[in-house]
Amino acid sequence: MEFIKKIIIFLCISGIIFSCDLGKSNEQPIEQLNNPHEILQKYRQWLDKCSSMEYTFSEKYSATKLTNEIIAEQSYSCSGLVRFDKINKRFFVSWHGVSGQGFITKVQTISLENSKFIDASIEGQLKDGKENLSQDDYRVASYLDPTQCKLNFNGRLSGHARDSILAFGIFSMGKKYIRHDIHDAFQKMNLNVDQQKWQGHDVYRLIGVDEKVRYELWLDPTLQFMPVRISLYDNEMERNDVNYFTFDFVVESFRKLRSIPLPKKYIIKMETAHQWYEKNVLKSIPSKETLHGEINVTSVGKSFSEKDFKITMPIPNYTEVSMQDDLQTQYVWLNGEIVPLTDELALARIRGHGFMPGVREPRFWFIATGAVLIFLSLFFKIKTIIQNWRKK
């Protein structure tokens, strides 16, 4: 009996010790790294695993704007596809958004290796929930000279794709394109590091300042140094006519694919101001914006082909293309390619092989004026013949 009691006491003590050890293992402190560049290198290793990727995303956006003491609410929702290959500097973006009774569909393909840039979009109104399209609803823009593409767009990504792709270290925002790679930007800064809490545990916060921009990169060592928060503070950061004073990207949940931690749900909070000059006086409309998004990575580390970066939108043949660095020449979209508008193509378009020129196009008025002149010439010629015949 005594022997059995000793065994029970021994097992109880062992269980207590085991439980204490298990508790300690769950509360182990994070790996102590004091060198910010060493932490940055850990982040680089995670980015390298995400250098080639395809994912879908969805976003819901809301904004409150203060104009003359009247609060205006705005909202939209969108979803899309992003495909990128950072090693070969290729990007593909496709998304569709709805706001009120309007909609927009946009497709972009960008290759920084050869400075290829094509931006195609459809913008229109919803009628009874359906999209009514005409040729004037299609827009295509590109660049003839690769260097012009670099000077102007420099590979800037479209609209809502800029938000989700920030999770993978690609920053595409600014009057002048700021950085393609946040890691590369941090390498050129003076860095500081401290520890912060994220979802109840310690993470590293890298802080860098580049001219007037302050970057904060929160990296989680338990998630292979995946960023769980990216914050930017700048008085000159801009998208369209909007100045972004704060931009805070926070990961709310993650998932793993091929053992790689990847962001899933995120929230972005922004404090902005629409600014313009009126009679040499700077006017401003402050705004607070919130965006809820979700990323679903479908492949990581994938090898893409050139076909994966082609424009897939069914753009009608003979749609006008705005060549940003050659506006004097007219270009059209033909069988998936951009070609100069020759007389032969123009005739084919008029004969019904494509859309007729829209009334907002100069060619419409040129053709209409020509038709009227021909009609008047024939009219007066026939009138003269009839008058001469009557005199006889």
Number of C-alpha atoms within 10 A of each C-alpha: 5 6 7 9 10 11 11 11 11 11 12 12 12 12 12 11 12 12 12 11 11 11 11 11 10 8 9 8 10 14 10 10 12 12 11 20 17 11 19 19 14 16 21 18 13 19 21 13 14 22 18 22 21 19 17 19 21 21 22 16 19 14 19 16 19 15 12 7 7 9 12 11 12 13 15 16 19 19 20 20 19 22 23 26 20 19 10 14 17 23 23 23 24 23 22 19 19 16 15 11 13 15 19 17 19 21 23 26 25 23 20 18 11 13 21 20 22 21 20 20 19 20 20 17 18 16 10 8 9 10 15 12 13 13 18 17 13 19 17 22 17 21 23 15 14 17 14 14 22 17 11 15 16 23 23 23 22 19 14 21 22 17 21 27 19 17 23 19 22 18 21 24 21 17 14 15 18 16 17 19 16 19 17 13 16 21 14 11 14 12 17 15 19 14 15 14 12 17 9 7 13 19 23 25 24 21 19 21 18 13 8 11 15 14 23 20 25 26 26 22 18 13 16 16 22 26 28 25 21 22 18 19 19 17 13 15 22 19 14 10 11 19 22 22 17 18 19 16 24 21 21 17 13 17 14 12 11 9 7 15 19 25 23 19 20 22 20 20 18 20 17 23 21 17 14 14 9 8 7 7 8 9 12 16 14 15 21 15 18 17 19 18 22 21 24 17 20 11 15 18 14 15 10 16 8 7 8 15 19 15 19 14 15 8 19 17 18 25 22 24 25 20 21 15 16 13 11 9 11 14 22 22 18 18 12 14 9 22 16 15 17 12 9 9 17 17 12 15 17 16 11 9 13 18 17 17 20 13 11 9 11 11 14 15 14 10 13 13 12 12 12 11 12 11 12 12 12 12 11 11 12 12 12 12 10 11 11 10 9 8 6 5
